[in-house]
């Protein structure tokens, strides 16, 4: 049986949905939020999610959040993640653990929110989502040649990408970066992340600037906001983890530090903030930006390809390395409430493009394309051609 491109697409739509997927999760950053949002959408289609967590123990709040999703069963571990310092012994052990979970659970497919485990001898089709990577981070943040210490990471990620049945990225710019630093991905797919409009809402806006991000991550560039905070007419509040997973703590003067806040705890802050500022050097998607936009905040963002792709004409962009430009834009907004309202409305309108139901539908389509029977037919077609 030889299928044309359209016939393959039509045939994929007829494939049954997976009943159970094995998904990995990183509780350290935004991947956790993404996973729960997607799992919530999959529940409506009867898809069970076996969620294998690595990196660090789940917090009590994260356990409660996962328990609220009745189609999610958590399998918890603390194996080091591939981007952490010297993770390779843990990578081997976590790979064995994941294969044992596959043997036990017999999922219809494996959804990895990381790279290196894609090269394991999976029995199930394997999808990889490129949320971020060390090489693109280094290129954007350090702007210098990669250190030799990153070579094992580069090699392992390349092997994982080559082995995956499908690679997904949250933006076209992120997919292009993966192809530039590792290998071509002719079948790569862009699926935008999303957040529920029910959770976030515009409230009565107050005169303050909000930012959310890991303070220890130079990619978020919270330091630039802190350096300008003393000269701003409005106070600056920053929520985010200060302790680096590998040790050490980041702290800045001039800002009001809120500490780490869960997504539910952030809702009233987003609702009340007039301006959301994130002069990021690197942000493959930026869920907190979307949450701020859904809350009607005026956006002031780092001028980088991914954020231009998502928020062009709906945000004010500044050079991430130019503190004075950041200061000028924030001062200008603080002095003109009409502009704050205008840019908040632009962000709110654009935020509706990143719909949770649309994201779920796109992943369901990808899962159907990974049906083993369909993959076999596609391989047969390639051989015939």
Secondary structure, 3 states (H helix, E strand, C coil): CCCCHHHHHHHHHHCCCCCEEEEEEECCCCHHHHHHHHHHHHHCCCCEEEEEEECCCCCHHHHHHHHHCCCEEEEECCCCCCCCCCCHHHHHHHHHHHHHHHHHHCCCEEEECCCHHHHCCCCCEEEEEECCCHHHHHHHHCCCCCCHHHHHHHHHHHHHHHHCCEEEECCHHHHHHHHHHCCCCCCCEECCCCCCCCCCCCCCCEEEEEEECCCCCCCCCHHHHHHHHCCCCCEEEEECCCECCCCCECCCCCCEEEECCCHHHHHHHHHHEEEEEECCCCCCCCHHHHHHHHCCCEEEEECCHHHHHHHCCCCEEECCCCHHHHHHHHHHHHCCHHHHHHHHHHHHHHHCCCCHHHHHHHHHHHHHHCCHHHHHHHHHHHHHC
